[in-house]
Amino acid sequence: MKDVYTEIVNALEARERLALATIIHRVGSAPREAGAKYLIKGDGTSVGSIGGGCVEADVWQEAQKAIGKEKGKVLHFKLTSEQLAEGGLICGGNIDVFLEPLTEDHLPIYQEVSRVRGQGGAGILATVMSVDGVSPGRGDVKTFIKASGEKTGLLLAGEGLEERVLQEAGRLLRAKKLEVMAIHSGEEGRSWKKVELLLEPICCEPTVFIFGAGHISQQLAPLVKKVHFNVVIIDDREIFANRERFPEADEIIISEFERSFDHITVDDSSYIVIVTRGHLYDGLILGRAVKTDARYIGMIGSKKKIQTLYKSLVEEGIPRDLLERVHAPIGLDIHSETPEEIAVSIVAELIKRRRG
């Protein structure tokens, strides 16, 4: 699926007319969680999804009316059993969708959001949903505030709302979940009494470091990229680790495995996949990997090979409890055999860990 933020930038640069739908609240077993986005263009094409079925069809219709207008709105969907049957859905629940037209005024904001997602950093995308219960219309209703305080855009002519958003930034970025916040002025002379803000944490996409550039990695890299991870390929052989074999990779590092961690930064948004060409290299990488804050570490190999490596690492002084966080054999157990099947099982486990 195409990245919605990238598509927003491309479309606004081309001066296309757009409306963006975001799930802001979900109760029950609706198919997509809060934060899911659906971008609808003036020509009727769309990118992203908020679950399909009758809800998406209704949102598409409302978007066609909203495109070119100034005001956003919240759409409420209470899915009855009859609606579910008509729409072909088998999961229900109640969802609220915020639908907003996007214009060229928003281009600098989404350019900065896209840059942060691709190159690193974090911030809060804040949008005014209502002022005293009424949609505010166009102008000073959206801003992107980085954790450093640097901002692109303005909220209600700068009436102090940005400072309040920055106060909440740390908490929201740790939770990595959007929030609708009501702010009451509590002050005389304000032009408003209550403002509702949609606050969305924006972080760099997580990175998958794939150690080894063999057949499995070649099948794995494009799948990992399709589900919105950054991809870094690491190998000591340029004949294998190159752009011809890995056109999707965000970065390719040629390095001896012993020194490979000197060239990367691993944090709690990092995923490490160990699929090198031999036990020796797997052991070298695993010994370094378990000492990092990586969110996920997975290693390929039979159970016998894995136990042999673990025994060797423990003898070298690696605590046994560090090895217990490793997913080995790597991937969900779907009885995979071919490189393509193994790649699918690994990506499934990466998604499961990210969602977990």
Secondary structure, 3 states (H helix, E strand, C coil): CCCHHHHHHHHHHCCCCEEEEEEEEEECCCCCCCCCEEEEECCCCEEECCCCHHHHHHHHHHHHHHCCCCCCEEEEEEECHHHHHHHCCCCCEEEEEEEEEECHHHHHHHHHHHHHHHHCCEEEEEEEEEECCECCCCCCEEEEEECCCCEEEEEHHHCCHHHHHHHHHHHHHHHCCCEEEEEECCCCCCCCCEEEEEEEEEECCCEEEEECCCHHHHHHHHHHHHCCCEEEEEECCCCCCCCCCCCCCCEEEECCHHHHHHHCCCCCCEEEEECCCCHHHHHHHHHHHCCCCCCEEEECCCHHHHHHHHHHHHHCCCCHHHHCCCECCCCCCCCCCCHHHHHHHHHHHHHHHHHC
